[in-house]
Amino acid sequence: MILSAIKIFLIGALESFCASFNTKTIQENRQVLSFIVSVISILLWYYVIVIVVDNLRYVWLILIYGCGNGLGDILSIRFDLWLERFSRLGKKRKTKKQALFWKRWKKRLKRMFLLIFLLK
């Protein structure tokens, strides 16, 4: 019975993590990833329903599942913050000198294309 409780706790955490992550993928319009996460979430729900129906007399399993859901929400928030930090690592900030350099080059390119267009 203890293994069942641990399994329910971990499945609750994973299901909640999937639900939160699915919301994030929908918000970012990532359709294929959202589909995959939704299917995983539904399969986990099905498994939880089967276990709860089999052990309906043990109310504490539902409480353990709820605690797992809470942990899954916390993990999802932490994972989201980690992803944001990780995605910012590759992006370097431009200095004022670099920004001015690229601004001048854009002006030069516009003039060049304008001259080419007018000469045709």
Buried (B, 14 or more C-beta within 10 A) or exposed (E): EEEBBEBBBBBBBBBBBBBBBBEBBBEEEBEEBBEBBBEBBEEBBEBBEEBBEEBEEBEEBBEBBBBBBEBBBBBBEEBEEEEEEEEEEEEEEEEEEEEEEEEEEEEEEEEEEEEEEEEE
